[in-house]
């Protein structure tokens, strides 16, 4: 866990010098049902965002993007974004097309930024993270939540 946090911190410093294709944009999810492969035991780390949310952009750029680029989370975590209050729709875990805002409200995630930790069936497996109080420790708290979520999957 400490190794991941240090790697994430290092990537925050190196991200500006990585090739453009390595940094890429975080993916917005449009089909949760097809996100997982059969027997996939990864955690879905889902950022509930909205247009104009400064803190959402901060989390994307300083936390989630470095995590994705590092490769250290590939075997355990799928990182995606949904945009609420923006007219986005997606297929939920049952394959039903729903508005992203309505989907987020299922998890009481009406404020942004909110991080949800979900399993392949859409069950919340770690406590959601709402807002950002301490940016300097945020990566640590994300790692801690991911560890709890992975333990819940493996239990």
Secondary structure, 3 states (H helix, E strand, C coil): CHHHHHHHHHHHHHHHHCCHHHHCCCCECCECCCCCCCCCCCEEEEEEECCCCHHHHHHHHHHHHHHHHHCCCCCCEEEEEEECCCCCEEECCCCCEEEHHHHHHCCCCCCCCEEEEECCCCCEEEEEEECCCCHHHHHHHHHHHHHHHHHHHHC
